Amino acid sequence: QVQLVESGGGLVQAGGSLRLSCAASGSISSIITMGWYRQAPGKQRELVADITSGGSGNYGDSVKGRFTISRDNAKKTVYLQMNNLTPEDTAVYYCNARITDWIGVASNYWGQGTQVTVSS
């Protein structure tokens, strides 16, 4: 079994910063890709950022220049540093990971989500 647990969400004023963390645990051989998605009420899921096992990051257009994704392979953890937040960033942020088991089968996993609320 694999579990992804997010933390670091909360309430912040516009212009402020937050750092999200997501730790993976369980039956893991390797983590291929880790990333963050977000979803506001009544809207579709949106890619925020993801990162490969080699450390190459990719970002959604709305967060480029403001957010930074990183990962610690030893801790099986991905981070999202969010700066200069605006009310449009308000959403539930979900951790995502593509993980291989002991025989090389890859599966996609999701965390339960953490709420980020940005006030004006």
DRENPA-3360 file (N, C-alpha, C; in nm, 2 decimals, always signed):
BEGIN
1 = QVQLVESG = +0.08/-0.12/+0.00/+0.00/+0.00/+0.00/+0.09/+0.12/+0.00 ~ +0.04/+0.23/-0.07/+0.11/+0.36/-0.08/+0.02/+0.47/-0.02 ~ +0.08/+0.56/+0.05/+0.00/+0.67/+0.11/+0.08/+0.80/+0.08 ~ +0.01/+0.90/+0.04/+0.06/+1.03/+0.02/-0.01/+1.13/+0.12 ~ +0.07/+1.20/+0.20/+0.02/+1.29/+0.30/+0.07/+1.43/+0.28 ~ -0.03/+1.52/+0.25/+0.01/+1.66/+0.23/+0.00/+1.74/+0.36 ~ +0.08/+1.85/+0.37/+0.08/+1.94/+0.48/+0.12/+2.07/+0.44 ~ +0.09/+2.17/+0.52/+0.14/+2.31/+0.50/+0.04/+2.41/+0.45;
9 = GGLVQAGG = -0.08/+2.36/+0.42/-0.18/+2.45/+0.38/-0.23/+2.54/+0.49 ~ -0.31/+2.64/+0.45/-0.36/+2.73/+0.55/-0.42/+2.86/+0.49 ~ -0.44/+2.96/+0.58/-0.49/+3.09/+0.54/-0.38/+3.19/+0.54 ~ -0.37/+3.26/+0.43/-0.26/+3.36/+0.42/-0.32/+3.48/+0.34 ~ -0.26/+3.60/+0.37/-0.30/+3.72/+0.30/-0.23/+3.73/+0.16 ~ -0.30/+3.80/+0.07/-0.24/+3.82/-0.06/-0.10/+3.88/-0.05 ~ -0.01/+3.83/-0.13/+0.13/+3.87/-0.12/+0.22/+3.78/-0.03 ~ +0.15/+3.70/+0.05/+0.23/+3.61/+0.14/+0.28/+3.49/+0.07;
17 = SLRLSCAA = +0.33/+3.40/+0.16/+0.39/+3.27/+0.11/+0.35/+3.16/+0.20 ~ +0.35/+3.04/+0.13/+0.33/+2.91/+0.20/+0.42/+2.81/+0.14 ~ +0.46/+2.71/+0.22/+0.53/+2.59/+0.16/+0.45/+2.46/+0.19 ~ +0.42/+2.39/+0.09/+0.35/+2.27/+0.10/+0.45/+2.15/+0.09 ~ +0.41/+2.04/+0.17/+0.49/+1.92/+0.17/+0.41/+1.80/+0.14 ~ +0.46/+1.70/+0.08/+0.39/+1.58/+0.05/+0.49/+1.46/+0.07 ~ +0.46/+1.38/+0.16/+0.55/+1.26/+0.19/+0.48/+1.13/+0.15 ~ +0.56/+1.05/+0.08/+0.51/+0.92/+0.03/+0.56/+0.81/+0.13;
25 = SGSISSII = +0.48/+0.71/+0.15/+0.52/+0.60/+0.23/+0.45/+0.47/+0.19 ~ +0.50/+0.36/+0.23/+0.44/+0.23/+0.19/+0.53/+0.15/+0.10 ~ +0.46/+0.07/+0.02/+0.53/-0.03/-0.07/+0.58/+0.04/-0.19 ~ +0.70/+0.09/-0.19/+0.76/+0.18/-0.29/+0.89/+0.12/-0.34 ~ +0.90/+0.09/-0.47/+1.03/+0.06/-0.52/+1.10/+0.19/-0.57 ~ +1.03/+0.27/-0.65/+1.09/+0.40/-0.69/+0.97/+0.50/-0.72 ~ +1.00/+0.62/-0.71/+0.90/+0.73/-0.74/+0.95/+0.80/-0.87 ~ +0.87/+0.78/-0.97/+0.91/+0.83/-1.10/+0.89/+0.98/-1.11;
33 = TMGWYRQA = +0.77/+1.03/-1.08/+0.73/+1.17/-1.09/+0.65/+1.21/-0.97 ~ +0.67/+1.33/-0.92/+0.58/+1.38/-0.81/+0.54/+1.52/-0.86 ~ +0.42/+1.56/-0.81/+0.37/+1.69/-0.85/+0.25/+1.73/-0.77 ~ +0.20/+1.85/-0.80/+0.09/+1.92/-0.74/-0.01/+1.96/-0.84 ~ -0.14/+1.93/-0.80/-0.25/+1.98/-0.88/-0.34/+2.06/-0.78 ~ -0.43/+2.14/-0.83/-0.52/+2.21/-0.75/-0.66/+2.22/-0.81 ~ -0.76/+2.23/-0.73/-0.89/+2.24/-0.77/-0.98/+2.33/-0.68 ~ -1.03/+2.43/-0.75/-1.13/+2.52/-0.68/-1.27/+2.47/-0.70;
41 = PGKQRELV = -1.36/+2.51/-0.61/-1.50/+2.46/-0.62/-1.56/+2.49/-0.75 ~ -1.62/+2.39/-0.82/-1.68/+2.41/-0.95/-1.59/+2.42/-1.06 ~ -1.46/+2.40/-1.04/-1.37/+2.41/-1.15/-1.29/+2.28/-1.17 ~ -1.23/+2.27/-1.29/-1.15/+2.15/-1.32/-1.02/+2.15/-1.24 ~ -0.97/+2.02/-1.23/-0.84/+2.01/-1.17/-0.73/+2.07/-1.27 ~ -0.63/+2.14/-1.21/-0.53/+2.21/-1.28/-0.39/+2.17/-1.23 ~ -0.31/+2.15/-1.33/-0.17/+2.12/-1.30/-0.10/+2.25/-1.24 ~ -0.04/+2.23/-1.13/+0.04/+2.34/-1.07/+0.19/+2.33/-1.11;
49 = ADITSGGS = +0.24/+2.21/-1.07/+0.38/+2.18/-1.11/+0.41/+2.03/-1.09 ~ +0.51/+1.98/-1.16/+0.55/+1.85/-1.13/+0.70/+1.84/-1.15 ~ +0.76/+1.73/-1.11/+0.91/+1.72/-1.11/+0.95/+1.58/-1.13 ~ +1.05/+1.56/-1.22/+1.09/+1.42/-1.25/+1.19/+1.37/-1.14 ~ +1.22/+1.24/-1.15/+1.32/+1.19/-1.06/+1.46/+1.25/-1.07 ~ +1.49/+1.31/-1.19/+1.61/+1.38/-1.21/+1.61/+1.52/-1.16 ~ +1.50/+1.57/-1.12/+1.49/+1.71/-1.07/+1.45/+1.81/-1.17 ~ +1.39/+1.77/-1.28/+1.35/+1.87/-1.38/+1.20/+1.91/-1.35;
57 = GNYGDSVK = +1.18/+2.04/-1.32/+1.05/+2.09/-1.29/+0.97/+2.15/-1.40 ~ +0.84/+2.13/-1.40/+0.75/+2.19/-1.50/+0.64/+2.26/-1.43 ~ +0.59/+2.37/-1.48/+0.50/+2.46/-1.41/+0.38/+2.50/-1.50 ~ +0.26/+2.51/-1.44/+0.15/+2.57/-1.50/+0.18/+2.72/-1.53 ~ +0.12/+2.77/-1.64/+0.14/+2.91/-1.67/+0.11/+3.01/-1.56 ~ +0.00/+2.98/-1.49/-0.04/+3.08/-1.39/+0.05/+3.09/-1.27 ~ +0.14/+3.00/-1.25/+0.23/+3.00/-1.13/+0.37/+3.02/-1.17 ~ +0.41/+3.03/-1.29/+0.55/+3.05/-1.33/+0.60/+3.18/-1.28;
65 = GRFTISRD = +0.72/+3.16/-1.22/+0.79/+3.28/-1.16/+0.75/+3.30/-1.01 ~ +0.65/+3.24/-0.96/+0.60/+3.25/-0.83/+0.62/+3.13/-0.74 ~ +0.60/+3.01/-0.80/+0.61/+2.89/-0.73/+0.74/+2.81/-0.77 ~ +0.79/+2.73/-0.67/+0.90/+2.65/-0.70/+0.88/+2.51/-0.64 ~ +0.90/+2.41/-0.73/+0.88/+2.27/-0.68/+1.02/+2.21/-0.66 ~ +1.03/+2.12/-0.56/+1.15/+2.05/-0.53/+1.12/+1.92/-0.47 ~ +1.22/+1.83/-0.46/+1.19/+1.70/-0.40/+1.32/+1.65/-0.33 ~ +1.30/+1.57/-0.23/+1.40/+1.51/-0.15/+1.38/+1.36/-0.16;
73 = NAKKTVYL = +1.46/+1.29/-0.25/+1.44/+1.15/-0.28/+1.46/+1.06/-0.16 ~ +1.56/+1.10/-0.07/+1.58/+1.02/+0.05/+1.46/+1.02/+0.14 ~ +1.39/+1.13/+0.15/+1.28/+1.14/+0.24/+1.15/+1.11/+0.16 ~ +1.15/+1.08/+0.03/+1.03/+1.05/-0.05/+0.93/+1.17/-0.03 ~ +0.98/+1.29/-0.04/+0.90/+1.40/-0.02/+0.91/+1.51/-0.13 ~ +0.80/+1.57/-0.17/+0.80/+1.68/-0.26/+0.75/+1.80/-0.19 ~ +0.81/+1.92/-0.23/+0.77/+2.04/-0.17/+0.72/+2.14/-0.28 ~ +0.64/+2.23/-0.24/+0.60/+2.34/-0.33/+0.61/+2.47/-0.25;
81 = QMNNLTPE = +0.70/+2.55/-0.29/+0.72/+2.69/-0.23/+0.63/+2.78/-0.31 ~ +0.54/+2.85/-0.24/+0.45/+2.94/-0.31/+0.47/+3.08/-0.26 ~ +0.51/+3.17/-0.35/+0.53/+3.31/-0.31/+0.44/+3.40/-0.38 ~ +0.42/+3.52/-0.33/+0.34/+3.62/-0.39/+0.20/+3.57/-0.42 ~ +0.14/+3.51/-0.32/+0.01/+3.45/-0.34/-0.10/+3.55/-0.37 ~ -0.20/+3.51/-0.45/-0.32/+3.59/-0.48/-0.44/+3.51/-0.45 ~ -0.56/+3.58/-0.44/-0.68/+3.51/-0.41/-0.71/+3.40/-0.52 ~ -0.66/+3.42/-0.64/-0.69/+3.32/-0.75/-0.61/+3.19/-0.72;
89 = DTAVYYCN = -0.52/+3.19/-0.63/-0.45/+3.07/-0.59/-0.53/+2.98/-0.49 ~ -0.64/+3.03/-0.44/-0.72/+2.96/-0.34/-0.78/+2.83/-0.40 ~ -0.75/+2.72/-0.34/-0.80/+2.59/-0.39/-0.75/+2.48/-0.29 ~ -0.80/+2.36/-0.32/-0.75/+2.24/-0.25/-0.63/+2.20/-0.34 ~ -0.52/+2.18/-0.28/-0.40/+2.14/-0.35/-0.37/+1.99/-0.32 ~ -0.36/+1.91/-0.43/-0.34/+1.76/-0.42/-0.20/+1.72/-0.46 ~ -0.14/+1.64/-0.38/-0.02/+1.57/-0.42/-0.05/+1.46/-0.51 ~ +0.04/+1.44/-0.61/+0.03/+1.33/-0.71/+0.17/+1.26/-0.72;
97 = ARITDWIG = +0.17/+1.13/-0.73/+0.30/+1.06/-0.76/+0.27/+0.94/-0.84 ~ +0.37/+0.91/-0.93/+0.37/+0.79/-1.01/+0.48/+0.70/-0.95 ~ +0.44/+0.58/-0.91/+0.53/+0.50/-0.82/+0.53/+0.36/-0.88 ~ +0.65/+0.30/-0.88/+0.66/+0.16/-0.92/+0.67/+0.07/-0.80 ~ +0.61/-0.05/-0.82/+0.63/-0.15/-0.71/+0.75/-0.24/-0.73 ~ +0.76/-0.34/-0.66/+0.88/-0.43/-0.66/+0.90/-0.50/-0.79 ~ +0.80/-0.52/-0.87/+0.81/-0.59/-1.00/+0.80/-0.49/-1.12 ~ +0.81/-0.36/-1.09/+0.82/-0.27/-1.20/+0.69/-0.21/-1.25;
105 = VASNYWGQ = +0.58/-0.24/-1.18/+0.45/-0.19/-1.23/+0.43/-0.05/-1.17 ~ +0.40/+0.04/-1.26/+0.38/+0.18/-1.22/+0.23/+0.21/-1.20 ~ +0.20/+0.28/-1.09/+0.07/+0.32/-1.06/+0.07/+0.47/-1.02 ~ -0.05/+0.53/-1.03/-0.07/+0.67/-1.00/-0.14/+0.69/-0.87 ~ -0.09/+0.77/-0.78/-0.15/+0.79/-0.65/-0.18/+0.94/-0.62 ~ -0.28/+0.96/-0.54/-0.32/+1.09/-0.50/-0.33/+1.10/-0.34 ~ -0.29/+1.22/-0.29/-0.31/+1.25/-0.15/-0.45/+1.30/-0.13 ~ -0.49/+1.33/+0.00/-0.62/+1.37/+0.03/-0.64/+1.52/+0.01;
113 = GTQVTVSS = -0.54/+1.60/-0.01/-0.55/+1.74/-0.04/-0.53/+1.82/+0.09 ~ -0.48/+1.94/+0.06/-0.47/+2.04/+0.17/-0.52/+2.18/+0.12 ~ -0.60/+2.24/+0.20/-0.66/+2.37/+0.16/-0.57/+2.49/+0.17 ~ -0.57/+2.57/+0.07/-0.49/+2.69/+0.06/-0.60/+2.80/+0.04 ~ -0.60/+2.90/+0.13/-0.70/+3.01/+0.11/-0.62/+3.14/+0.12 ~ -0.63/+3.22/+0.02/-0.56/+3.35/+0.01/-0.66/+3.46/+0.02 ~ -0.65/+3.55/+0.12/-0.74/+3.66/+0.14/-0.68/+3.79/+0.08 ~ -0.77/+3.88/+0.04/-0.73/+4.00/-0.02/-0.71/+4.11/+0.08;
% end
